[in-house]
Amino acid sequence: MKIILYGKQGHAYTVAFKNFLNSTDVPYVYKDISKDVEAREHSKKLYNGVAKFPTLFVDDAVYLTPTTEEFNKIMQDLKLRA
């Protein structure tokens, strides 16, 4: 399983999602779109020219600005627990 999270330092959802992922044994990649130019440009492509976050990638699936409920459901479906 490959997980990538695009976010921004200090953003509430980003912090919450990172905290959850950090509490699991599953490795993931975090990219801060305010610092990572490539991630920011990719985000703009995903959101029609606007850099938005968080964005979650799980294998081939892309979840655009998931809410906490959506994130929790995705993690539940992946059988990941904190």
NORGIJO-V872069 format. One record per residue. SS is DSSP state (A for helix, B for strand, O for the rest). BURIAL is b if it has 9 or more other C-alpha atoms within 8 Angstrom, else e. Layout:
# NORGIJO-V872069
[[SS/BURIAL] [SS/BURIAL]]
This chain:
# NORGIJO-V872069
[[O/e] [O/e] [B/b] [B/b] [B/b] [B/b] [B/b] [O/b] [O/e] [O/e] [O/e] [A/e] [A/b] [A/b] [A/b] [A/e] [A/b] [A/b] [A/e] [A/b] [A/b] [A/e] [O/e] [O/b] [O/e] [O/e] [O/e] [O/b] [B/e] [B/b] [B/b] [B/b] [O/b] [O/e] [O/e] [O/b] [A/e] [A/e] [A/b] [A/b] [A/b] [A/e] [A/b] [A/b] [A/b] [A/e] [O/b] [O/e] [O/e] [O/e] [O/b] [O/b] [O/b] [O/b] [B/b] [B/b] [B/b] [B/b] [O/e] [O/e] [B/e] [B/e] [B/e] [B/e] [O/b] [O/b] [O/e] [A/e] [A/e] [A/e] [A/b] [A/e] [A/e] [A/e] [A/b] [A/b] [A/e] [O/e] [O/e] [O/e] [O/e] [O/e]]
